[in-house]
Amino acid sequence: MGSTVNRERLEQDLAAFEGGEDARRVVARQARDLADSGQYEAEFGAGLTADVVVENLRDAPADHGLVERWNWWIGSLEIAHGGYEQFRVRRYER
Protein backbone atom coordinates (compact mmCIF):
# COMPACT_ATOMS: atom_id res chain seq x y z
CA MET A 1 0.00 0.00 0.00
CA GLY A 2 1.15 3.50 -0.66
CA SER A 3 0.06 6.97 -1.49
CA THR A 4 -1.09 7.52 -5.04
CA VAL A 5 -2.28 11.12 -4.69
CA ASN A 6 -0.06 13.62 -6.43
CA ARG A 7 -0.67 16.60 -4.17
CA GLU A 8 0.46 19.24 -6.64
CA ARG A 9 -1.73 17.85 -9.41
CA LEU A 10 -4.67 17.56 -7.05
CA GLU A 11 -4.29 21.19 -5.96
CA GLN A 12 -4.47 22.20 -9.63
CA ASP A 13 -7.50 19.98 -10.29
CA LEU A 14 -9.31 21.37 -7.25
CA ALA A 15 -9.33 24.82 -8.86
CA ALA A 16 -12.47 23.60 -10.67
CA PHE A 17 -14.36 24.06 -7.38
CA GLU A 18 -15.25 27.19 -5.46
CA GLY A 19 -12.50 27.91 -2.96
CA GLY A 20 -9.20 29.69 -2.85
CA GLU A 21 -5.62 28.51 -2.71
CA ASP A 22 -5.79 27.85 1.04
CA ALA A 23 -8.85 25.62 0.60
CA ARG A 24 -7.11 23.69 -2.19
CA ARG A 25 -4.03 23.22 -0.03
CA VAL A 26 -6.03 21.97 2.98
CA VAL A 27 -8.12 19.53 0.95
CA ALA A 28 -5.09 18.24 -0.95
CA ARG A 29 -3.28 17.69 2.35
CA GLN A 30 -6.21 15.74 3.78
CA ALA A 31 -6.46 13.67 0.60
CA ARG A 32 -2.77 12.87 0.79
CA ASP A 33 -3.11 11.88 4.45
CA LEU A 34 -6.05 9.63 3.54
CA ALA A 35 -4.05 8.02 0.73
CA ASP A 36 -1.00 7.59 2.97
CA SER A 37 -3.12 5.86 5.62
CA GLY A 38 -3.92 3.04 3.20
CA GLN A 39 -7.49 2.94 4.48
CA TYR A 40 -9.14 3.92 1.20
CA GLU A 41 -7.05 1.40 -0.75
CA ALA A 42 -7.84 -1.37 1.72
CA GLU A 43 -11.55 -0.57 1.59
CA PHE A 44 -11.91 -0.14 -2.17
CA GLY A 45 -9.09 -2.26 -3.58
CA ALA A 46 -7.51 0.64 -5.45
CA GLY A 47 -5.35 3.57 -4.47
CA LEU A 48 -6.75 7.03 -3.97
CA THR A 49 -5.92 9.25 -6.94
CA ALA A 50 -6.56 12.88 -7.82
CA ASP A 51 -9.15 11.68 -10.36
CA VAL A 52 -11.03 9.70 -7.70
CA VAL A 53 -11.08 12.70 -5.36
CA VAL A 54 -12.32 15.11 -8.03
CA GLU A 55 -14.95 12.65 -9.28
CA ASN A 56 -16.36 12.21 -5.79
CA LEU A 57 -16.30 15.93 -5.01
CA ARG A 58 -18.35 16.55 -8.16
CA ASP A 59 -21.12 14.41 -6.62
CA ALA A 60 -21.53 16.83 -3.70
CA PRO A 61 -24.36 19.39 -3.72
CA ALA A 62 -23.69 22.16 -6.22
CA ASP A 63 -23.97 24.93 -3.64
CA HIS A 64 -21.07 23.52 -1.59
CA GLY A 65 -17.64 25.10 -1.72
CA LEU A 66 -14.52 22.97 -1.89
CA VAL A 67 -14.08 22.31 1.83
CA GLU A 68 -17.80 21.56 2.21
CA ARG A 69 -17.60 19.14 -0.72
CA TRP A 70 -14.64 17.37 0.86
CA ASN A 71 -16.41 17.08 4.20
CA TRP A 72 -19.56 15.86 2.45
CA TRP A 73 -17.60 13.06 0.78
CA ILE A 74 -15.71 12.17 3.94
CA GLY A 75 -19.02 12.13 5.81
CA SER A 76 -20.42 9.71 3.24
CA LEU A 77 -17.41 7.43 3.66
CA GLU A 78 -17.76 7.65 7.45
CA ILE A 79 -21.42 6.63 7.33
CA ALA A 80 -20.81 3.77 4.90
CA HIS A 81 -17.54 2.38 6.25
CA GLY A 82 -16.50 4.15 9.45
CA GLY A 83 -13.04 5.40 10.32
CA TYR A 84 -12.94 8.41 8.00
CA GLU A 85 -13.85 11.17 10.45
CA GLN A 86 -10.17 11.87 11.12
CA PHE A 87 -9.80 13.14 7.54
CA ARG A 88 -12.54 15.74 7.86
CA VAL A 89 -11.55 19.42 7.71
CA ARG A 90 -12.59 20.59 11.16
CA ARG A 91 -11.61 24.23 11.12
CA TYR A 92 -11.18 26.33 8.06
CA GLU A 93 -11.35 30.09 7.87
CA ARG A 94 -11.67 31.88 4.59
Biopython code that builds the backbone (N, CA, C, O; Angstrom):
import numpy as np
from Bio.PDB.StructureBuilder import StructureBuilder

atoms = [
    (1, "MET", "N", (0.838, -1.183, 0.000)),
    (1, "MET", "CA", (0.000, 0.000, 0.000)),
    (1, "MET", "C", (0.875, 1.236, 0.000)),
    (1, "MET", "O", (1.958, 1.243, 0.585)),
    (2, "GLY", "N", (0.406, 2.266, -0.650)),
    (2, "GLY", "CA", (1.149, 3.505, -0.662)),
    (2, "GLY", "C", (0.308, 4.620, -1.222)),
    (2, "GLY", "O", (-0.744, 4.396, -1.821)),
    (3, "SER", "N", (0.783, 5.806, -1.020)),
    (3, "SER", "CA", (0.056, 6.966, -1.491)),
    (3, "SER", "C", (0.083, 7.031, -3.013)),
    (3, "SER", "O", (1.119, 6.788, -3.632)),
    (4, "THR", "N", (-1.026, 7.351, -3.598)),
    (4, "THR", "CA", (-1.094, 7.525, -5.038)),
    (4, "THR", "C", (-1.584, 8.914, -5.410)),
    (4, "THR", "O", (-1.760, 9.212, -6.591)),
    (5, "VAL", "N", (-1.805, 9.765, -4.421)),
    (5, "VAL", "CA", (-2.280, 11.122, -4.686)),
    (5, "VAL", "C", (-1.083, 12.019, -4.947)),
    (5, "VAL", "O", (-0.208, 12.175, -4.094)),
    (6, "ASN", "N", (-1.055, 12.600, -6.126)),
    (6, "ASN", "CA", (-0.058, 13.617, -6.433)),
    (6, "ASN", "C", (-0.639, 14.940, -5.939)),
    (6, "ASN", "O", (-1.553, 15.498, -6.546)),
    (7, "ARG", "N", (-0.101, 15.422, -4.842)),
    (7, "ARG", "CA", (-0.671, 16.595, -4.169)),
    (7, "ARG", "C", (-0.675, 17.839, -5.056)),
    (7, "ARG", "O", (-1.653, 18.586, -5.065)),
    (8, "GLU", "N", (0.386, 18.064, -5.786)),
    (8, "GLU", "CA", (0.458, 19.245, -6.645)),
    (8, "GLU", "C", (-0.596, 19.182, -7.756)),
    (8, "GLU", "O", (-1.276, 20.168, -8.041)),
    (9, "ARG", "N", (-0.716, 18.010, -8.371)),
    (9, "ARG", "CA", (-1.727, 17.849, -9.415)),
    (9, "ARG", "C", (-3.126, 18.029, -8.841)),
    (9, "ARG", "O", (-3.976, 18.686, -9.442)),
    (10, "LEU", "N", (-3.355, 17.440, -7.673)),
    (10, "LEU", "CA", (-4.670, 17.556, -7.054)),
    (10, "LEU", "C", (-4.995, 19.014, -6.757)),
    (10, "LEU", "O", (-6.114, 19.457, -7.016)),
    (11, "GLU", "N", (-4.048, 19.761, -6.225)),
    (11, "GLU", "CA", (-4.293, 21.186, -5.958)),
    (11, "GLU", "C", (-4.716, 21.901, -7.234)),
    (11, "GLU", "O", (-5.622, 22.733, -7.198)),
    (12, "GLN", "N", (-4.083, 21.595, -8.356)),
    (12, "GLN", "CA", (-4.469, 22.203, -9.634)),
    (12, "GLN", "C", (-5.873, 21.780, -10.035)),
    (12, "GLN", "O", (-6.672, 22.616, -10.459)),
    (13, "ASP", "N", (-6.185, 20.499, -9.910)),
    (13, "ASP", "CA", (-7.498, 19.984, -10.292)),
    (13, "ASP", "C", (-8.608, 20.561, -9.419)),
    (13, "ASP", "O", (-9.734, 20.742, -9.883)),
    (14, "LEU", "N", (-8.299, 20.847, -8.173)),
    (14, "LEU", "CA", (-9.305, 21.371, -7.255)),
    (14, "LEU", "C", (-9.711, 22.800, -7.568)),
    (14, "LEU", "O", (-10.694, 23.299, -7.021)),
    (15, "ALA", "N", (-8.965, 23.463, -8.443)),
    (15, "ALA", "CA", (-9.326, 24.819, -8.861)),
    (15, "ALA", "C", (-10.674, 24.846, -9.585)),
    (15, "ALA", "O", (-11.263, 25.914, -9.756)),
    (16, "ALA", "N", (-11.162, 23.687, -10.006)),
    (16, "ALA", "CA", (-12.467, 23.600, -10.665)),
    (16, "ALA", "C", (-13.609, 23.881, -9.695)),
    (16, "ALA", "O", (-14.737, 24.117, -10.126)),
    (17, "PHE", "N", (-13.336, 23.858, -8.397)),
    (17, "PHE", "CA", (-14.364, 24.064, -7.381)),
    (17, "PHE", "C", (-14.194, 25.422, -6.714)),
    (17, "PHE", "O", (-13.104, 25.994, -6.708)),
    (18, "GLU", "N", (-15.285, 25.925, -6.154)),
    (18, "GLU", "CA", (-15.247, 27.195, -5.456)),
    (18, "GLU", "C", (-14.386, 27.065, -4.204)),
    (18, "GLU", "O", (-14.619, 26.201, -3.358)),
    (19, "GLY", "N", (-13.406, 27.922, -4.103)),
    (19, "GLY", "CA", (-12.505, 27.913, -2.955)),
    (19, "GLY", "C", (-11.142, 28.421, -3.398)),
    (19, "GLY", "O", (-10.716, 28.183, -4.528)),
    (20, "GLY", "N", (-10.481, 29.103, -2.520)),
    (20, "GLY", "CA", (-9.198, 29.690, -2.853)),
    (20, "GLY", "C", (-8.032, 28.731, -2.691)),
    (20, "GLY", "O", (-8.202, 27.531, -2.479)),
    (21, "GLU", "N", (-6.861, 29.297, -2.799)),
    (21, "GLU", "CA", (-5.622, 28.514, -2.706)),
    (21, "GLU", "C", (-5.499, 27.795, -1.366)),
    (21, "GLU", "O", (-5.073, 26.641, -1.310)),
    (22, "ASP", "N", (-5.874, 28.483, -0.286)),
    (22, "ASP", "CA", (-5.788, 27.854, 1.037)),
    (22, "ASP", "C", (-6.696, 26.636, 1.124)),
    (22, "ASP", "O", (-6.305, 25.606, 1.672)),
    (23, "ALA", "N", (-7.907, 26.750, 0.585)),
    (23, "ALA", "CA", (-8.847, 25.619, 0.603)),
    (23, "ALA", "C", (-8.283, 24.458, -0.204)),
    (23, "ALA", "O", (-8.372, 23.306, 0.219)),
    (24, "ARG", "N", (-7.707, 24.753, -1.360)),
    (24, "ARG", "CA", (-7.111, 23.692, -2.185)),
    (24, "ARG", "C", (-5.975, 23.001, -1.442)),
    (24, "ARG", "O", (-5.850, 21.777, -1.486)),
    (25, "ARG", "N", (-5.161, 23.777, -0.770)),
    (25, "ARG", "CA", (-4.026, 23.220, -0.029)),
    (25, "ARG", "C", (-4.507, 22.311, 1.109)),
    (25, "ARG", "O", (-3.965, 21.223, 1.307)),
    (26, "VAL", "N", (-5.518, 22.755, 1.849)),
    (26, "VAL", "CA", (-6.033, 21.972, 2.978)),
    (26, "VAL", "C", (-6.648, 20.663, 2.492)),
    (26, "VAL", "O", (-6.379, 19.602, 3.055)),
    (27, "VAL", "N", (-7.465, 20.738, 1.457)),
    (27, "VAL", "CA", (-8.119, 19.530, 0.951)),
    (27, "VAL", "C", (-7.088, 18.573, 0.359)),
    (27, "VAL", "O", (-7.173, 17.364, 0.573)),
    (28, "ALA", "N", (-6.126, 19.095, -0.375)),
    (28, "ALA", "CA", (-5.086, 18.238, -0.952)),
    (28, "ALA", "C", (-4.280, 17.561, 0.150)),
    (28, "ALA", "O", (-3.899, 16.398, 0.020)),
    (29, "ARG", "N", (-4.024, 18.276, 1.215)),
    (29, "ARG", "CA", (-3.279, 17.689, 2.346)),
    (29, "ARG", "C", (-4.075, 16.552, 2.981)),
    (29, "ARG", "O", (-3.527, 15.490, 3.274)),
    (30, "GLN", "N", (-5.368, 16.781, 3.192)),
    (30, "GLN", "CA", (-6.215, 15.744, 3.784)),
    (30, "GLN", "C", (-6.304, 14.528, 2.860)),
    (30, "GLN", "O", (-6.285, 13.387, 3.321)),
    (31, "ALA", "N", (-6.401, 14.780, 1.569)),
    (31, "ALA", "CA", (-6.464, 13.673, 0.599)),
    (31, "ALA", "C", (-5.165, 12.877, 0.631)),
    (31, "ALA", "O", (-5.189, 11.648, 0.571)),
    (32, "ARG", "N", (-4.054, 13.557, 0.724)),
    (32, "ARG", "CA", (-2.765, 12.874, 0.794)),
    (32, "ARG", "C", (-2.658, 12.052, 2.072)),
    (32, "ARG", "O", (-2.164, 10.924, 2.055)),
    (33, "ASP", "N", (-3.125, 12.625, 3.183)),
    (33, "ASP", "CA", (-3.114, 11.878, 4.450)),
    (33, "ASP", "C", (-3.995, 10.636, 4.359)),
    (33, "ASP", "O", (-3.627, 9.570, 4.851)),
    (34, "LEU", "N", (-5.164, 10.777, 3.725)),
    (34, "LEU", "CA", (-6.053, 9.632, 3.540)),
    (34, "LEU", "C", (-5.373, 8.563, 2.689)),
    (34, "LEU", "O", (-5.412, 7.379, 3.025)),
    (35, "ALA", "N", (-4.756, 8.976, 1.595)),
    (35, "ALA", "CA", (-4.053, 8.021, 0.731)),
    (35, "ALA", "C", (-2.911, 7.344, 1.482)),
    (35, "ALA", "O", (-2.734, 6.130, 1.388)),
    (36, "ASP", "N", (-2.140, 8.130, 2.226)),
    (36, "ASP", "CA", (-1.005, 7.588, 2.975)),
    (36, "ASP", "C", (-1.437, 6.592, 4.047)),
    (36, "ASP", "O", (-0.685, 5.681, 4.390)),
    (37, "SER", "N", (-2.636, 6.764, 4.570)),
    (37, "SER", "CA", (-3.124, 5.863, 5.622)),
    (37, "SER", "C", (-3.379, 4.458, 5.098)),
    (37, "SER", "O", (-3.361, 3.498, 5.867)),
    (38, "GLY", "N", (-3.617, 4.327, 3.794)),
    (38, "GLY", "CA", (-3.918, 3.036, 3.199)),
    (38, "GLY", "C", (-5.349, 2.574, 3.410)),
    (38, "GLY", "O", (-5.747, 1.533, 2.890)),
    (39, "GLN", "N", (-6.116, 3.330, 4.159)),
    (39, "GLN", "CA", (-7.488, 2.945, 4.477)),
    (39, "GLN", "C", (-8.376, 2.879, 3.238)),
    (39, "GLN", "O", (-9.114, 1.912, 3.053)),
    (40, "TYR", "N", (-8.306, 3.896, 2.397)),
    (40, "TYR", "CA", (-9.139, 3.917, 1.199)),
    (40, "TYR", "C", (-8.791, 2.737, 0.293)),
    (40, "TYR", "O", (-9.679, 2.054, -0.219)),
    (41, "GLU", "N", (-7.507, 2.507, 0.103)),
    (41, "GLU", "CA", (-7.054, 1.405, -0.746)),
    (41, "GLU", "C", (-7.504, 0.050, -0.192)),
    (41, "GLU", "O", (-7.931, -0.823, -0.948)),
    (42, "ALA", "N", (-7.409, -0.118, 1.110)),
    (42, "ALA", "CA", (-7.838, -1.375, 1.723)),
    (42, "ALA", "C", (-9.346, -1.579, 1.565)),
    (42, "ALA", "O", (-9.813, -2.700, 1.365)),
    (43, "GLU", "N", (-10.086, -0.503, 1.657)),
    (43, "GLU", "CA", (-11.547, -0.573, 1.587)),
    (43, "GLU", "C", (-12.048, -0.804, 0.158)),
    (43, "GLU", "O", (-12.991, -1.562, -0.063)),
    (44, "PHE", "N", (-11.405, -0.140, -0.804)),
    (44, "PHE", "CA", (-11.915, -0.139, -2.174)),
    (44, "PHE", "C", (-11.060, -0.927, -3.166)),
    (44, "PHE", "O", (-11.439, -1.071, -4.328)),
    (45, "GLY", "N", (-9.918, -1.434, -2.720)),
    (45, "GLY", "CA", (-9.087, -2.260, -3.582)),
    (45, "GLY", "C", (-8.308, -1.503, -4.633)),
    (45, "GLY", "O", (-7.743, -2.111, -5.542)),
    (46, "ALA", "N", (-8.267, -0.196, -4.526)),
    (46, "ALA", "CA", (-7.509, 0.639, -5.455)),
    (46, "ALA", "C", (-7.025, 1.869, -4.697)),
    (46, "ALA", "O", (-7.666, 2.325, -3.750)),
    (47, "GLY", "N", (-5.896, 2.390, -5.125)),
    (47, "GLY", "CA", (-5.351, 3.571, -4.468)),
    (47, "GLY", "C", (-6.184, 4.807, -4.724)),
    (47, "GLY", "O", (-6.908, 4.893, -5.716)),
    (48, "LEU", "N", (-6.075, 5.752, -3.827)),
    (48, "LEU", "CA", (-6.754, 7.028, -3.969)),
    (48, "LEU", "C", (-5.946, 7.902, -4.917)),
    (48, "LEU", "O", (-4.757, 8.130, -4.695)),
    (49, "THR", "N", (-6.579, 8.386, -5.960)),
    (49, "THR", "CA", (-5.917, 9.248, -6.935)),
    (49, "THR", "C", (-6.612, 10.606, -6.995)),
    (49, "THR", "O", (-7.715, 10.775, -6.475)),
    (50, "ALA", "N", (-5.957, 11.560, -7.629)),
    (50, "ALA", "CA", (-6.565, 12.881, -7.821)),
    (50, "ALA", "C", (-7.877, 12.745, -8.585)),
    (50, "ALA", "O", (-8.849, 13.429, -8.263)),
    (51, "ASP", "N", (-7.921, 11.879, -9.585)),
    (51, "ASP", "CA", (-9.147, 11.683, -10.362)),
    (51, "ASP", "C", (-10.294, 11.175, -9.496)),
    (51, "ASP", "O", (-11.430, 11.625, -9.641)),
    (52, "VAL", "N", (-10.001, 10.244, -8.601)),
    (52, "VAL", "CA", (-11.030, 9.697, -7.704)),
    (52, "VAL", "C", (-11.556, 10.799, -6.793)),
    (52, "VAL", "O", (-12.765, 10.915, -6.595)),
    (53, "VAL", "N", (-10.667, 11.602, -6.241)),
    (53, "VAL", "CA", (-11.080, 12.700, -5.355)),
    (53, "VAL", "C", (-11.988, 13.664, -6.105)),
    (53, "VAL", "O", (-13.080, 13.986, -5.635)),
    (54, "VAL", "N", (-11.545, 14.122, -7.261)),
    (54, "VAL", "CA", (-12.318, 15.107, -8.029)),
    (54, "VAL", "C", (-13.675, 14.528, -8.437)),
    (54, "VAL", "O", (-14.694, 15.213, -8.338)),
    (55, "GLU", "N", (-13.695, 13.303, -8.884)),
    (55, "GLU", "CA", (-14.949, 12.653, -9.278)),
    (55, "GLU", "C", (-15.948, 12.623, -8.117)),
    (55, "GLU", "O", (-17.128, 12.920, -8.299)),
    (56, "ASN", "N", (-15.476, 12.270, -6.948)),
    (56, "ASN", "CA", (-16.361, 12.213, -5.785)),
    (56, "ASN", "C", (-16.789, 13.591, -5.314)),
    (56, "ASN", "O", (-17.920, 13.757, -4.859)),
    (57, "LEU", "N", (-15.923, 14.576, -5.409)),
    (57, "LEU", "CA", (-16.297, 15.934, -5.011)),
    (57, "LEU", "C", (-17.351, 16.513, -5.954)),
    (57, "LEU", "O", (-18.167, 17.339, -5.544)),
    (58, "ARG", "N", (-17.334, 16.088, -7.195)),
    (58, "ARG", "CA", (-18.351, 16.546, -8.157)),
    (58, "ARG", "C", (-19.749, 16.053, -7.794)),
    (58, "ARG", "O", (-20.745, 16.656, -8.195)),
    (59, "ASP", "N", (-19.827, 14.957, -7.035)),
    (59, "ASP", "CA", (-21.119, 14.408, -6.615)),
    (59, "ASP", "C", (-21.762, 15.194, -5.481)),
    (59, "ASP", "O", (-22.949, 15.016, -5.205)),
    (60, "ALA", "N", (-21.008, 16.050, -4.826)),
    (60, "ALA", "CA", (-21.533, 16.826, -3.699)),
    (60, "ALA", "C", (-22.543, 17.863, -4.205)),
    (60, "ALA", "O", (-22.539, 18.206, -5.387)),
    (61, "PRO", "N", (-23.397, 18.354, -3.323)),
    (61, "PRO", "CA", (-24.358, 19.392, -3.721)),
    (61, "PRO", "C", (-23.662, 20.581, -4.374)),
    (61, "PRO", "O", (-22.592, 21.010, -3.941)),
    (62, "ALA", "N", (-24.284, 21.097, -5.411)),
    (62, "ALA", "CA", (-23.691, 22.165, -6.225)),
    (62, "ALA", "C", (-23.422, 23.447, -5.447)),
    (62, "ALA", "O", (-22.530, 24.214, -5.812)),
    (63, "ASP", "N", (-24.172, 23.688, -4.390)),
    (63, "ASP", "CA", (-23.975, 24.931, -3.639)),
    (63, "ASP", "C", (-22.853, 24.836, -2.609)),
    (63, "ASP", "O", (-22.611, 25.798, -1.879)),
    (64, "HIS", "N", (-22.174, 23.715, -2.536)),
    (64, "HIS", "CA", (-21.073, 23.524, -1.592)),
    (64, "HIS", "C", (-19.770, 24.053, -2.181)),
    (64, "HIS", "O", (-19.484, 23.857, -3.362)),
    (65, "GLY", "N", (-18.988, 24.723, -1.345)),
    (65, "GLY", "CA", (-17.640, 25.105, -1.717)),
    (65, "GLY", "C", (-16.722, 23.895, -1.578)),
    (65, "GLY", "O", (-17.169, 22.811, -1.205)),
    (66, "LEU", "N", (-15.473, 24.076, -1.871)),
    (66, "LEU", "CA", (-14.517, 22.972, -1.887)),
    (66, "LEU", "C", (-14.427, 22.238, -0.551)),
    (66, "LEU", "O", (-14.543, 21.013, -0.513)),
    (67, "VAL", "N", (-14.225, 22.956, 0.526)),
    (67, "VAL", "CA", (-14.080, 22.305, 1.834)),
    (67, "VAL", "C", (-15.377, 21.595, 2.209)),
    (67, "VAL", "O", (-15.342, 20.490, 2.751)),
    (68, "GLU", "N", (-16.511, 22.210, 1.929)),
    (68, "GLU", "CA", (-17.797, 21.561, 2.214)),
    (68, "GLU", "C", (-17.967, 20.297, 1.385)),
    (68, "GLU", "O", (-18.493, 19.299, 1.876)),
    (69, "ARG", "N", (-17.527, 20.332, 0.135)),
    (69, "ARG", "CA", (-17.599, 19.145, -0.716)),
    (69, "ARG", "C", (-16.746, 18.015, -0.145)),
    (69, "ARG", "O", (-17.173, 16.862, -0.088)),
    (70, "TRP", "N", (-15.531, 18.371, 0.276)),
    (70, "TRP", "CA", (-14.643, 17.371, 0.863)),
    (70, "TRP", "C", (-15.297, 16.746, 2.098)),
    (70, "TRP", "O", (-15.342, 15.523, 2.236)),
    (71, "ASN", "N", (-15.796, 17.590, 2.982)),
    (71, "ASN", "CA", (-16.408, 17.082, 4.204)),
    (71, "ASN", "C", (-17.667, 16.267, 3.904)),
    (71, "ASN", "O", (-17.968, 15.310, 4.617)),
    (72, "TRP", "N", (-18.390, 16.633, 2.872)),
    (72, "TRP", "CA", (-19.564, 15.862, 2.452)),
    (72, "TRP", "C", (-19.137, 14.458, 2.033)),
    (72, "TRP", "O", (-19.761, 13.473, 2.428)),
    (73, "TRP", "N", (-18.080, 14.366, 1.238)),
    (73, "TRP", "CA", (-17.601, 13.059, 0.779)),
    (73, "TRP", "C", (-17.060, 12.231, 1.948)),
    (73, "TRP", "O", (-17.371, 11.047, 2.084)),
    (74, "ILE", "N", (-16.254, 12.870, 2.779)),
    (74, "ILE", "CA", (-15.705, 12.168, 3.938)),
    (74, "ILE", "C", (-16.837, 11.698, 4.858)),
    (74, "ILE", "O", (-16.773, 10.602, 5.413)),
    (75, "GLY", "N", (-17.856, 12.517, 5.014)),
    (75, "GLY", "CA", (-19.018, 12.131, 5.809)),
    (75, "GLY", "C", (-19.720, 10.917, 5.224)),
    (75, "GLY", "O", (-20.168, 10.038, 5.960)),
    (76, "SER", "N", (-19.815, 10.867, 3.902)),
    (76, "SER", "CA", (-20.422, 9.709, 3.237)),
    (76, "SER", "C", (-19.605, 8.445, 3.482)),
    (76, "SER", "O", (-20.162, 7.380, 3.748)),
    (77, "LEU", "N", (-18.280, 8.569, 3.391)),
    (77, "LEU", "CA", (-17.406, 7.428, 3.661)),
    (77, "LEU", "C", (-17.519, 6.988, 5.123)),
    (77, "LEU", "O", (-17.507, 5.794, 5.422)),
    (78, "GLU", "N", (-17.629, 7.953, 6.018)),
    (78, "GLU", "CA", (-17.757, 7.655, 7.445)),
    (78, "GLU", "C", (-19.042, 6.876, 7.717)),
    (78, "GLU", "O", (-19.026, 5.889, 8.453)),
    (79, "ILE", "N", (-20.139, 7.309, 7.133)),
    (79, "ILE", "CA", (-21.424, 6.632, 7.326)),
    (79, "ILE", "C", (-21.373, 5.216, 6.759)),
    (79, "ILE", "O", (-21.839, 4.272, 7.397)),
    (80, "ALA", "N", (-20.818, 5.072, 5.583)),
    (80, "ALA", "CA", (-20.815, 3.775, 4.903)),
    (80, "ALA", "C", (-19.793, 2.791, 5.471)),
    (80, "ALA", "O", (-20.063, 1.591, 5.532)),
    (81, "HIS", "N", (-18.627, 3.281, 5.887)),
    (81, "HIS", "CA", (-17.538, 2.377, 6.250)),
    (81, "HIS", "C", (-16.955, 2.610, 7.639)),
    (81, "HIS", "O", (-16.381, 1.695, 8.230)),
    (82, "GLY", "N", (-17.094, 3.808, 8.160)),
    (82, "GLY", "CA", (-16.503, 4.150, 9.448)),
    (82, "GLY", "C", (-15.006, 4.389, 9.337)),
    (82, "GLY", "O", (-14.348, 3.877, 8.432)),
    (83, "GLY", "N", (-14.479, 5.168, 10.262)),
    (83, "GLY", "CA", (-13.043, 5.395, 10.325)),
    (83, "GLY", "C", (-12.513, 6.522, 9.462)),
    (83, "GLY", "O", (-11.298, 6.664, 9.320)),
    (84, "TYR", "N", (-13.391, 7.327, 8.881)),
    (84, "TYR", "CA", (-12.944, 8.414, 7.998)),
    (84, "TYR", "C", (-13.031, 9.791, 8.639)),
    (84, "TYR", "O", (-12.539, 10.770, 8.078)),
    (85, "GLU", "N", (-13.644, 9.871, 9.792)),
    (85, "GLU", "CA", (-13.854, 11.167, 10.451)),
    (85, "GLU", "C", (-12.542, 11.930, 10.654)),
    (85, "GLU", "O", (-12.524, 13.159, 10.595)),
    (86, "GLN", "N", (-11.465, 11.215, 10.888)),
    (86, "GLN", "CA", (-10.172, 11.869, 11.117)),
    (86, "GLN", "C", (-9.675, 12.671, 9.912)),
    (86, "GLN", "O", (-8.777, 13.501, 10.057)),
    (87, "PHE", "N", (-10.237, 12.441, 8.745)),
    (87, "PHE", "CA", (-9.796, 13.142, 7.538)),
    (87, "PHE", "C", (-10.673, 14.349, 7.203)),
    (87, "PHE", "O", (-10.452, 15.026, 6.199)),
    (88, "ARG", "N", (-11.646, 14.606, 8.034)),
    (88, "ARG", "CA", (-12.544, 15.744, 7.860)),
    (88, "ARG", "C", (-11.778, 17.046, 8.143)),
    (88, "ARG", "O", (-10.905, 17.076, 9.010)),
    (89, "VAL", "N", (-12.100, 18.101, 7.422)),
    (89, "VAL", "CA", (-11.545, 19.421, 7.714)),
    (89, "VAL", "C", (-12.412, 20.004, 8.823)),
    (89, "VAL", "O", (-13.587, 20.304, 8.616)),
    (90, "ARG", "N", (-11.818, 20.159, 9.995)),
    (90, "ARG", "CA", (-12.590, 20.586, 11.160)),
    (90, "ARG", "C", (-12.660, 22.094, 11.312)),
    (90, "ARG", "O", (-13.683, 22.626, 11.742)),
    (91, "ARG", "N", (-11.608, 22.773, 10.972)),
    (91, "ARG", "CA", (-11.609, 24.231, 11.116)),
    (91, "ARG", "C", (-10.951, 24.819, 9.891)),
    (91, "ARG", "O", (-9.805, 24.516, 9.559)),
    (92, "TYR", "N", (-11.708, 25.664, 9.234)),
    (92, "TYR", "CA", (-11.176, 26.334, 8.064)),
    (92, "TYR", "C", (-11.750, 27.733, 8.033)),
    (92, "TYR", "O", (-12.967, 27.914, 8.089)),
    (93, "GLU", "N", (-10.899, 28.697, 7.944)),
    (93, "GLU", "CA", (-11.346, 30.086, 7.872)),
    (93, "GLU", "C", (-10.965, 30.636, 6.525)),
    (93, "GLU", "O", (-9.842, 30.465, 6.051)),
    (94, "ARG", "N", (-11.912, 31.294, 5.925)),
    (94, "ARG", "CA", (-11.665, 31.877, 4.589)),
    (94, "ARG", "C", (-10.859, 33.130, 4.669)),
    (94, "ARG", "O", (-10.565, 33.741, 3.641)),
]
sb = StructureBuilder()
sb.init_structure("model")
sb.init_model(0)
sb.init_chain("A")
sb.init_seg("    ")
for serial, (resi, resn, name, xyz) in enumerate(atoms, 1):
    if name == "N":
        sb.init_residue(resn, " ", resi, " ")
    sb.init_atom(name, np.array(xyz, "f"), 0.0, 1.0, " ", f" {name:<3s}", serial, name[0])
structure = sb.get_structure()
